[in-house]
Amino acid sequence: MVSTIASYQRISKNIVKSLQQTMEKPDVSKDTEYYLSHIRDVKTIDEFIGDYRLFSYAMKAYGLSDMTYAKAFMRKVLTEGVASSTTFANKLSDARYREFATAFDFAKLGDQATSTTAAQVGTVEKYVRQQLEEDAGSQNEGVRLALYFERKAPKITSIYQILADPALIKVAQIALGISPITSMADVDKQANMLSAKVDIADFQTPEKLQKFLQRFSVMWEMENGTSTAQSASSTLITQPLEMGLSTDVLTTLQNLKIGR
């Protein structure tokens, strides 16, 4: 079986080709064709959420597949938009909701919300990248984690962003030789520990980012072994890596259910 680092580098160094191959897969091509053919006709939030095929495609693109069922929650995200710091999406700690509400900005653009580049081609690009990572994860979870970190790294501006994301912190802990038990410590102590071992500014430099992910890949291989990677991926492959619901999301869902 191909090693983690070899698999990751094969995909990463040929990312354009890898994405094209993913796009050409029959199921991806079919779903994408449907999305692009119908999204422009959507004029309201209810129409968007009401078309499961469209809505689930968009949700997956932004790493929100596990929230596709939460229609009332997502309706609130879309209805309030992102124009004010007090809107629902901006109050949530999870940035995915802000990204989604920005891409599908019904609050600001009304019936033109789905005519933007972000809502059309931008969403397709994100969907294909998500699918590429899922496909990689079906063979080796370590490769999927590396690809995910690579995608997120350019936007990391704070150690706390890493700590808030289960997948990012997992990569960082493995690459830096930090025990996962430290996740039980005070968040500021965790931040200090990470800051002492890595400069997040390095993630803005492709060469340094690649060295970091190569180290992760080697360490992953040492801890897991290629032969066990496929079975390990079963915990992630059925859901986006941005897994786990924050406390504020869970609380809001509960309130929506009981009508508060």
DRENLORO-795220 format. One line per 8 residues: number of its first residue (from 1); their letters; for each residue x, y, z of C-alpha. Coordinates in steps of 0.001 Angstrom, whole numbers, plus 524288, in hexadecimal, padded with zeros to 5 digits. Example, Ala and Ser with C-alpha at 12.3 -4.5 7.8 and 13.67 -1.06 7.14 Angstrom:
! residues 2
1 = as = 8300C,7EE6C,81E78 | 83566,7FBDC,81BE4
//
This chain:
! residues 260
1 = mvstiasy = 80000,80000,80000 | 80504,80D9F,7FC8E | 80A4B,8155B,8080D | 80363,8212F,80DAB | 80DB0,82AD7,8094B | 80E48,82538,7FB83 | 7FF7F,82598,7FA10 | 7FE88,83363,7FF6D
9 = qriskniv = 8096E,838A0,7F6CA | 803DB,831FF,7EABC | 7F6FA,83920,7ECA1 | 7FC6C,845FE,7F1A0 | 806DD,847AF,7E72F | 7FCF1,844CC,7DC8F | 7F15E,84B75,7E2F4 | 7EB8D,850DC,7D655
17 = kslqqtme = 7EBCA,84374,7D002 | 7E6AC,83D1A,7DC6E | 7DB3E,8468C,7DD1B | 7D83D,84482,7CEBE | 7D806,835CE,7D092 | 7CEC1,83773,7DBFA | 7C5F8,84061,7D410 | 7C553,8364B,7C930
25 = kpdvskdt = 7C02C,82B92,7D1FE | 7B258,8282E,7CD7F | 7AB75,82B31,7DA51 | 7B2D6,837EA,7DC7B | 7B0D2,83C36,7CE70 | 7A255,8391B,7CEF5 | 79FF6,84016,7DBD6 | 7A7EA,84BD4,7D777
33 = eyylshir = 7A093,84CDF,7CAA9 | 793B3,84CD2,7D20A | 79894,8570C,7DB8C | 79D63,86087,7D139 | 7912D,85E9E,7C904 | 787B9,8618D,7D41B | 78E30,86A3D,7DE46 | 78C83,87680,7D60B
41 = dvktidef = 77DC6,87474,7D5F8 | 77CD6,874B2,7E4C8 | 77764,881B6,7E971 | 77402,87F7F,7F7B2 | 77977,878D7,803AC | 76DEA,86F8C,80414 | 7704B,86B69,7F5FB | 77E91,86917,7F917
49 = igdyrlfs = 77C43,860FF,8053D | 770B4,85A2F,7FEE3 | 778D2,85442,7F3F2 | 78024,849B1,7FB4F | 7894D,846AB,7F018 | 78D85,854D8,7EEB2 | 78E07,857A5,7FD27 | 795AD,84B6E,800CB
57 = yamkaygl = 79F81,84E55,7F5F4 | 7A1B2,85C0D,7FB2E | 7A276,8576D,80938 | 7ACA4,84D3A,805D7 | 7B496,85764,7FE8C | 7B5F5,85F49,80B03 | 7B88A,8538E,813B2 | 7AAEA,853DE,81992
65 = sdmtyaka = 7A556,846E3,81511 | 7A27E,842EB,82303 | 7995E,84EAB,8244C | 7915E,84C8C,817EE | 78617,8477F,82017 | 785CB,853DA,8289E | 77D67,85BE5,81F79 | 77812,86550,829BB
73 = fmrkvlte = 785DE,867ED,82E7D | 78B2B,86A63,820D6 | 77F5A,872AB,81D42 | 782E1,87B85,828A3 | 79101,87C17,82407 | 78CC1,88027,81662 | 781C1,88942,81A63 | 78A38,891D5,8230B
81 = gvassttf = 7962F,891CE,81A32 | 7A349,89775,81E47 | 7A1F9,8A62F,81CCB | 7A1B0,8A8AE,82B6C | 7AA40,8A346,83629 | 79DCD,89FD5,83D78 | 79859,896AD,8331E | 796A2,88869,83678
89 = anklsdar = 7A1A9,8837E,82DBE | 7AB2F,88D7D,8332C | 7A800,889C2,8411D | 7AB2D,87B77,83EC4 | 7B91E,87763,841CC | 7B9BC,86EAA,835C7 | 7BE21,876A6,829FB | 7B7F3,86D21,8205D
97 = yrefataf = 7AAAB,8734A,82286 | 7AFC6,880DF,81F6C | 7B612,87BAD,8131B | 7A966,8752D,80F00 | 7A11C,8813E,811D8 | 7AADA,8899E,80A67 | 7AA9F,880CE,7FE7C | 79BC7,88031,7FE87
105 = dfaklgdq = 798E3,88DFB,8031E | 78A1B,88E53,801FC | 7898F,89888,80CC5 | 79106,8A250,80468 | 78E7A,89E1B,7F667 | 780CF,89875,7F737 | 77CD0,8912E,7EAEB | 78A4B,893A1,7E4FF
113 = atsttaaq = 7916F,88C27,7EFB1 | 793B4,8801F,7E75A | 798B1,887A0,7DB88 | 7A5F7,88AA5,7E175 | 7B2BF,883E4,7DE4F | 7B3B2,87F4B,7EC69 | 7A672,878A9,7EBBD | 7A937,87236,7DEB7
121 = vgtvekyv = 7B732,86F25,7DA74 | 7BCD0,87205,7E7E1 | 7B3F8,86803,7EE40 | 7B71F,85DDA,7E3E9 | 7C5AD,85FA5,7E63A | 7C3D0,85D99,7F4C2 | 7BB41,851AA,7F27D | 7C541,84B26,7E9AD
129 = rqqleeda = 7D01C,84DC5,7F377 | 7C7DE,847DE,7FE5D | 7C54F,83BEA,7F603 | 7D3B9,83A7E,7F2BC | 7D706,83A71,80124 | 7CC52,83096,80430 | 7D12D,82796,7F975 | 7DF01,82884,7FED3
137 = gsqnegvr = 7D9D7,82588,80C5E | 7D34F,8191D,807CE | 7E0FF,813C7,805A7 | 7E8C2,81AB9,8102E | 7E3BB,82401,81A97 | 7F133,82A03,81BD7 | 7F0EB,82E9D,80DBF | 7E3A3,834C3,80FAD
145 = lalyferk = 7E82F,83BBE,81BE7 | 7F436,840F5,814E1 | 7EC2F,845DE,80964 | 7E27D,84C24,812A1 | 7ED35,85320,81A2F | 7F34B,85798,80D69 | 7E640,85D8F,8094A | 7E3D3,86456,81638
153 = apkitsiy = 7F1BE,868B4,81941 | 7F225,87551,81133 | 7E6F3,87AE5,8194A | 7EC8D,87755,8268C | 7EFDC,883F2,82DA3 | 7EEF2,87F44,83BA5 | 7F2DF,87363,8437B | 7E502,87347,848BF
161 = qiladpal = 7DFCE,8704C,83B23 | 7E780,863A9,83B80 | 7E2AD,8606C,8491E | 7D494,862AC,844F5 | 7D53B,858F8,839BC | 7D639,84A69,83D52 | 7DCE9,846E7,8308B | 7E6C1,85203,830E4
169 = ikvaqial = 7EAB0,84F5B,83EE1 | 7EC15,840EA,83BEB | 7F5AC,843E2,830F4 | 7FD1E,84D96,8395C | 7FE25,8444F,844E3 | 8032A,8392B,83C88 | 80CC3,84199,834EE | 81222,847F0,8413A
177 = gispitsm = 8122C,83BD7,849B9 | 80828,8412D,8534D | 7FFBE,83771,85A9D | 7F11D,8385C,857B2 | 7EF11,83800,8665C | 7F356,8463C,866A3 | 7E63C,849B3,8606F | 7E08B,8482A,86E04
185 = advdkqan = 7E8D3,8535B,87320 | 7E4D0,8619C,87418 | 7E3B6,8676A,86677 | 7ED96,87229,86950 | 7F76E,86814,86DF6 | 7F541,8607D,86174 | 7F74A,86CE4,85996 | 80414,86FC3,8608D
193 = mlsakvdi = 808BD,861DF,85E3C | 805E2,86299,84FB0 | 80BA3,87035,84E4E | 81855,86B60,85432 | 81968,860CB,849E8 | 8146C,8671B,83D6E | 813BD,87487,83725 | 806A3,8757E,8302B
201 = adfqtpek = 80CAC,87F74,826EB | 813DA,873E3,820EC | 806EA,86EED,81BA9 | 8068A,87A89,8126B | 812F0,875B9,80BD0 | 8106C,86A12,802C4 | 81DD1,8641F,804EF | 81CCA,8649F,813BF
209 = lqkflqrf = 80ED7,85FAE,8137E | 812FB,8541C,80B33 | 81DFC,850D0,8149E | 8144A,8512A,81FDB | 80AE4,84817,818CF | 815D2,83F01,814B9 | 81983,83DEF,82305 | 80B51,83B31,82666
217 = svmwemen = 80AA6,830A1,81BF4 | 816CA,829DE,8210D | 81227,82AA4,82F24 | 804AB,825C3,82B2F | 80AF5,81A28,82487 | 812FA,8172D,8309A | 80712,817C1,8396F | 7FD36,810FA,830B9
225 = gtstaqsa = 8040B,809A4,825DD | 7FEF4,80993,81803 | 7F7DE,7FCC0,819DF | 7EF3A,80240,824A0 | 7EC59,80F36,81E3E | 7E08E,80AA4,8169F | 7D967,80548,8226F | 7DCB1,81177,82A2E
233 = sstlitqp = 7D66A,819EE,81FCA | 7C917,813EA,82234 | 7C6DE,81D73,82D5E | 7C7EE,828F6,8242A | 7C446,824F6,8167D | 7B5A2,825FD,81862 | 7B669,833FE,81D1C | 7BE28,8405A,81A69
241 = lemglstd = 7CACB,8424E,821D3 | 7C51C,84E97,827C8 | 7BDE6,8452A,83088 | 7B7F6,847C6,83DA2 | 7ADD0,851D2,8418E | 7B1D2,85D11,84A42 | 7AA51,85FEF,856A9 | 7A387,86BCD,850DE
249 = vlttlqnl = 79EC0,863F3,84537 | 7998E,85905,84DCA | 792A4,862B9,856AE | 78C2F,869A2,84B41 | 787B7,85CD4,8455B | 7817E,85900,85241 | 77AA9,8661F,85371 | 77566,8651A,845A1
257 = kigr = 76FFD,8579A,8488B | 76895,85C11,85499 | 76424,868C6,84E75 | 76B45,872AF,856CE
//
